[in-house]
Amino acid sequence: MAADKRPSFIEHSYFLIILANSTLILYDLDHMFSDPFSHLPRTACRTIEMQKGDVLFRQTQTTSGLYRVVSGCVTLQRTGLGGDILTLHRALSGGLFAEASVFSATYHCDAICTEAGSVTKIAKVDVIATMQSNPAFSEGFTRLLAVQVQQYRAHIELLAIPSAKERILAAVQAGYLDATVTELATRIDLSHEACYRALRALCDDGRVVQTGRGQYSLA
């Protein structure tokens, strides 16, 4: 990292809040607050190169920091009691993940690289120390976590949609279908068979168009 360029930790920072009536609200984080991580010492951040399949941390492992994706993709997964894999989040370029690790003794999921690239690891000890000494950072980081709560609430509301077809439609509208249909199914708590059936039904209704193998877009 060049000495005269501090990295921006809020890039491509848009997300959609999905309401019960499927109304989409676009939030632009860049215009809500400035990058709080600019207050951290440069030594707080280090770059980690990743290959597909690399594991950044495992569930129950002692926390040491949060992360930002520079390039590639990291998937956060949790294994259920029945052995099923649940995809909690897909972090792409500019995306932060494991923010809650700052306040937790252990990680609550696995972080697995699903597309080769690199991440920036932000040391937990530096985040905590800066929160205690720098009010501007503390406020900015708190705002960031508040926005994350809004995202998670929106995701929970999506999962509460009882109709598989309407849940799939809301997920496609929100940009969830950015990988495979199987992975989409794990993100919205449906079987992959139910996902494919719902997508076919949406195509038949003319609300979704299949643009390629496993690829769909809004009509």
Secondary structure, 3 states (H helix, E strand, C coil): CCCCCCCCCCCCCEEEEECCCCCEEEEEHHHCCCCHHHHCCHHHEEEEEECCCCEEECCCCECCEEEEEEEEEEEEEEECCCCCEEEEEEECCCCEECHHHHHCCECCCEEEEEEEEEEEEEEHHHHHHHHHHCHHHHHHHHHHHHHHHHHHHHHHHHHCCCCHHHHHHHHHHCCCCCCCHHHHHHHCCCCHHHHHHHHHHHHHHCCEEEEECCEEEEC
